[in-house]
Amino acid sequence: MRVERRPVDEAESRRANGPDWDRYADEYQSTHGEFLGDAGFVWGPEGLTEAVAGVLGPVADRDVLEVGSGAGQCSRWVRAQGGRSYGLDLSLRQLQHSRRIDDETGIAVPSVLGTATDLPFRDDSFDIVFSSFGALQFVRDLPRAVAETARVLRPGGRYAFSITHPTRWMFPDDPTEAGLVASQSYWDRTPYVEVDDATGVVSYVEHHRTLGDWVAVLSRAGFLLTDLVEPEWPAAHDRVWGGWSRTRGLVTPGTAIFGARLTG
Ligand SMILES: C[S@@+](CC[C@H](N)C(=O)[O-])C[C@H]1O[C@@H](n2cnc3c(N)ncnc32)[C@H](O)[C@@H]1O
């Protein structure tokens, strides 16, 4: 596998990332499942929970969609609070884990295979749409994904999502002190791409947008930005998750959580 920065369109992003998450799902769930909690809602590797952050607002009796729901841990927490949450994910294997945990916990999250850029729901179906590191940094056509969210939300509906903090794209994805030395331009939006050496096929893609890009995409789709939470790394939290670690987390933000309200 080799790493490149090069343009990738929406179809190629999806063709790469669906199978990649299928291949990675078993390892992802066995490595991170306990930290996530079967019916837990964490916004990122810092461990900030929705119970503490309150970015979604009240969820009881609300219709809620999680885009990029993975094994449905966050949606299961919403159900435990009395919300009617549903999941959508690009990876069948992730959804199989979701079904397994439904059975183990007795809290079922009805979920569908699909993509953030083409939501299989009627207009005005939900009060809340959210993603916890789900889908958004994997799609090329972000304006379409956000427009789809606006379409399925009811007027005044809540939208919240977490992503890798955009400033992280300046640094190597390294949890040690080497990951604190800026080496890439913050303004370079060229996607991060992994290519299979043997076949030349793109096997994984992530897309970068600056903070200003995110604000512009939200406001053009009719959202009013209400929150931008940058969780601090708890001093006693010693977990390493990919490029996230205490070493870096005490110095620079690793996660950004956006909260917005659909106007009109
Ligand atoms: C880091 S996981 C987040 C899931 C869950 N919140 C968690 O913390 O485990 C990212 C998820 O986004 C999904 N995903 C990637 N591209 C997507 C797309 N275009 N539409 C919907 N889901 C997508 C992946 O399959 C994966 O399950």
Ligand as a Chemical Component Dictionary entry (heavy atoms), coordinates in Angstrom:
data_LIG
# 
_chem_comp.id                   LIG 
_chem_comp.type                 NON-POLYMER 
_chem_comp.pdbx_formal_charge   0 
_chem_comp.three_letter_code    LIG 
# 
loop_
_chem_comp_atom.comp_id 
_chem_comp_atom.atom_id 
_chem_comp_atom.alt_atom_id 
_chem_comp_atom.type_symbol 
_chem_comp_atom.charge 
_chem_comp_atom.model_Cartn_x 
_chem_comp_atom.model_Cartn_y 
_chem_comp_atom.model_Cartn_z 
_chem_comp_atom.pdbx_ordinal 
LIG C1  C1  C 0  -14.965 6.063 12.306 1  
LIG S1  S1  S 1  -16.455 5.199 11.871 2  
LIG C2  C2  C 0  -17.610 6.048 12.872 3  
LIG C3  C3  C 0  -18.754 5.166 13.303 4  
LIG C4  C4  C 0  -19.105 5.275 14.779 5  
LIG N1  N1  N 0  -19.570 6.589 15.140 6  
LIG C5  C5  C 0  -17.891 4.902 15.593 7  
LIG O1  O1  O 0  -17.344 5.760 16.297 8  
LIG O2  O2  O -1 -17.479 3.748 15.512 9  
LIG C6  C6  C 0  -16.823 5.842 10.247 10 
LIG C7  C7  C 0  -18.027 5.190 9.583  11 
LIG O3  O3  O 0  -18.405 5.976 8.436  12 
LIG C8  C8  C 0  -18.847 5.057 7.445  13 
LIG N2  N2  N 0  -18.827 5.718 6.119  14 
LIG C9  C9  C 0  -17.759 5.990 5.340  15 
LIG N3  N3  N 0  -18.161 6.603 4.193  16 
LIG C10 C10 C 0  -19.505 6.716 4.273  17 
LIG C11 C11 C 0  -20.504 7.243 3.402  18 
LIG N4  N4  N 0  -20.179 7.790 2.219  19 
LIG N5  N5  N 0  -21.799 7.188 3.802  20 
LIG C12 C12 C 0  -22.142 6.618 4.992  21 
LIG N6  N6  N 0  -21.237 6.084 5.839  22 
LIG C13 C13 C 0  -19.944 6.141 5.496  23 
LIG C14 C14 C 0  -17.889 3.891 7.579  24 
LIG O4  O4  O 0  -18.386 2.717 6.969  25 
LIG C15 C15 C 0  -17.745 3.783 9.095  26 
LIG O5  O5  O 0  -18.665 2.873 9.649  27 
# 
loop_
_chem_comp_bond.comp_id 
_chem_comp_bond.atom_id_1 
_chem_comp_bond.atom_id_2 
_chem_comp_bond.value_order 
_chem_comp_bond.pdbx_ordinal 
LIG C1  S1  SING 1  
LIG S1  C2  SING 2  
LIG S1  C6  SING 3  
LIG C2  C3  SING 4  
LIG C3  C4  SING 5  
LIG C4  N1  SING 6  
LIG C4  C5  SING 7  
LIG C5  O1  DOUB 8  
LIG C5  O2  SING 9  
LIG C6  C7  SING 10 
LIG C7  O3  SING 11 
LIG C7  C15 SING 12 
LIG O3  C8  SING 13 
LIG C8  N2  SING 14 
LIG C8  C14 SING 15 
LIG N2  C9  SING 16 
LIG N2  C13 SING 17 
LIG C9  N3  DOUB 18 
LIG N3  C10 SING 19 
LIG C10 C11 SING 20 
LIG C10 C13 DOUB 21 
LIG C11 N4  SING 22 
LIG C11 N5  DOUB 23 
LIG N5  C12 SING 24 
LIG C12 N6  DOUB 25 
LIG N6  C13 SING 26 
LIG C14 O4  SING 27 
LIG C14 C15 SING 28 
LIG C15 O5  SING 29 
# 
